[in-house]
Amino acid sequence: YDSDNEVFEEMREIFASDIRDLDALREVEKQIAQTDEHTNEYRALAARYETLNKRIAARDSYHFEVRIRTVLNGMGFEKNYAQPVCTMSGGEKTRLKLCRLLLEEPDLLILDDLGAEFVNQFTVACLYNIFNTRRNRGLSTIVSTNLSAEELSERYDDRIYSRIVGSDYTVLFFGGDDYRLF
């Protein structure tokens, strides 16, 4: 993950289509203000305005910067908005990748082998937030691990353990000691 962008700008890129729609809406508003309302041009602009407005409302585009701040702050970047991504440590870049995934809201999120770096109190709270938010929205999350249920319960607190090995999980067994929790 090597980018010369600053952290906030990197996250803004996720919302490029939202930004284009908001800019287009402002432009259409200006054109409407300068057009006679009894013309076909005005009706076409009004239809374009309505289409853009519906798309913006459906995607909650007006609040994309709030969403960025919420996710960045939740992952510990509240003081790093202006930091270039290329100057970050490997752990910071990993957390920033998680921010990107959360903002992109994929239908399916696959987390492979939650290692020891996900055990501190901060990242455990972030993981719980990720799991809980996705679960409440009906979005699927796959956690791949080679830890047994007992090892997971020792490594993570009850909140995370209940989301990984909760009431609605499926265990798929593969060869040897390798298995996957869903």
Salt bridges, closest charged atoms under 4 A:
ASP2 OD1 - LYS93 NZ 3.53
GLU9 OE1 - ARG12 NE 3.74
GLU10 OE2 - ARG100 NH1 3.81
ASP18 OD1 - ARG59 NH2 2.48
ASP21 OD2 - ARG55 NE 3.24
ASP23 OD1 - ARG26 NH1 2.87
GLU50 OE2 - LYS54 NZ 3.18
ASP60 OD1 - HIS63 ND1 2.60
GLU65 OE2 - ARG12 NH1 2.42
GLU104 OE2 - ARG100 NE 3.15
GLU105 OE1 - ARG67 NH2 3.98
GLU105 OE2 - ARG137 NH1 2.28
ASP157 OD2 - ARG159 NE 3.71
ASP168 OD2 - ARG135 NE 3.37
ASP178 OD1 - ARG180 NH1 2.55
